[in-house]
Every structure is written in structure tokens, then in C-alpha cells.
């Protein structure tokens, strides 16, 4: 069974700021069939808002291309329930809701922010941990 993941925005930010490290390696593997990416409208809206604030060597058009590619590769989910607040940062609750709906792990650099996700059976891992687990599956 192919594992499913929800990419927290901080992983995407990290990947687009540097081609070094686990975030970029993980982003580079989207669409290769090793895992399935899951998205929702609120998450895509957050990706766009955060990435277009600036600080990247990419134009808005290039950021649109990245987001379009992620949308083309992902399974899309509509969320019809709200469990709020569940997390330390209420702005992360929609990530948890998507993860529960998709039955997918949350991949984030802020593992501590998602501590309560485990109460709902959601796995929370860093990009490095996820990549290591993928290598173990090969």
C-alpha cells in the first residue's frame, strides 16, 4: 500500500528556499509513485498565500506552476467537519482535518505543533523521517 501524506506548509517553504536537504528531496519525489500527496482547498490557499509573501527566488508565475503541479499529482479532499481547536496553533487544525479524512501522515518540521494529532491516530513525521521510512520500504 502506498503511504499518503499531507505536506505542512513549512516543508514546502523549506524546499523552495534551498535545494539542499530533506524538504527538497521530498518535494522532488512528488508524483513518482512512492507516496500519495493529499490536498484540500484551505491547504492550497495557505500554500499560495505564504509562498507569494516573498523571500523566494521564484516569480509568482513559477510559484503558481509549483502549486499547479502539486494539485495535479494530489488526491483532493473536501472537508465537511471541523474539530477546532485541537492543536496548539489553531491555524494548523485544517491540516489535521485533512490528514484524518485522507488517513495520511502529516509531514512537517514542527512536529511538536501537531502533538495532539496522535490522539486521532495521525502519524506526524519530519521530511527526513518520512524519507528514511521510504528507503526502508524499498
SVG drawing of the C-alpha trace seen along z (x, -y; Angstrom):
<svg xmlns="http://www.w3.org/2000/svg" viewBox="-20 -39 42 42">
<polyline fill="none" stroke="black" stroke-width="0.4" points="0.0,0.0 1.3,-3.4 1.6,-5.8 -0.3,-9.0 1.0,-12.3 -0.1,-15.9 2.7,-18.4 2.7,-21.1 3.4,-24.5 6.8,-24.8 8.1,-21.8 7.1,-23.4 8.7,-26.7 11.9,-24.9 12.1,-23.0 11.7,-26.2 14.3,-28.1 17.0,-25.5 17.8,-22.6 19.7,-21.0 18.1,-18.8 15.1,-16.6 12.3,-19.0 13.7,-19.5 14.3,-15.8 10.7,-15.0 9.2,-17.7 11.3,-16.3 9.7,-12.9 6.1,-14.1 4.5,-12.1 7.0,-9.3 4.5,-6.7 6.3,-6.1 3.7,-8.0 0.4,-9.8 0.0,-13.5 -3.3,-14.8 -4.6,-18.3 -7.6,-20.4 -8.7,-23.9 -7.7,-25.5 -4.2,-24.0 -3.7,-25.1 -4.8,-28.6 -2.3,-28.7 0.5,-27.4 -0.3,-30.3 -0.6,-33.0 2.6,-32.0 4.7,-31.5 3.6,-34.7 4.6,-36.8 8.1,-36.8 11.5,-35.7 11.9,-33.2 14.0,-33.2 10.8,-32.3 8.3,-34.6 4.6,-34.4 4.1,-32.5 6.7,-29.9 5.0,-29.5 1.7,-29.0 3.4,-26.3 4.7,-24.5 1.2,-24.7 -0.5,-23.6 1.9,-20.6 1.1,-19.6 -2.6,-19.9 -2.2,-17.7 -0.4,-15.0 -2.6,-15.0 -5.8,-13.5 -8.2,-16.3 -10.5,-16.2 -13.5,-18.2 -13.7,-18.6 -17.2,-18.6 -16.3,-18.6 -14.4,-20.9 -12.6,-19.8 -11.4,-23.1 -9.4,-23.9 -7.4,-20.6 -3.9,-21.9 -1.6,-24.4 -1.8,-26.6 -5.5,-26.8 -4.2,-27.7 -2.9,-24.1 -6.3,-22.5 -7.3,-22.3 -4.1,-20.3 -5.1,-17.8 -8.6,-17.6 -7.3,-16.8 -4.9,-14.2 -7.8,-12.5 -10.0,-12.5 -7.2,-11.2 -5.8,-8.8 -2.5,-10.3 0.6,-11.2 1.4,-14.8 4.9,-15.7 6.2,-18.8 9.2,-20.4 7.0,-21.4 6.2,-18.0 5.5,-19.5 2.8,-21.7 0.9,-18.5 1.4,-16.6 -2.4,-16.2 -2.8,-14.7 -1.6,-11.4 -4.8,-11.3 -6.7,-10.9 -4.4,-8.2 -2.5,-10.5 1.2,-9.9 3.4,-13.1 6.9,-12.9 9.6,-15.2 10.6,-15.1 13.8,-13.3 11.9,-10.7 9.5,-10.1 12.2,-9.7 14.1,-7.3 10.9,-5.2 10.5,-5.2 14.1,-4.0 13.2,-1.1 10.3,-0.1 12.4,0.3"/>
</svg>
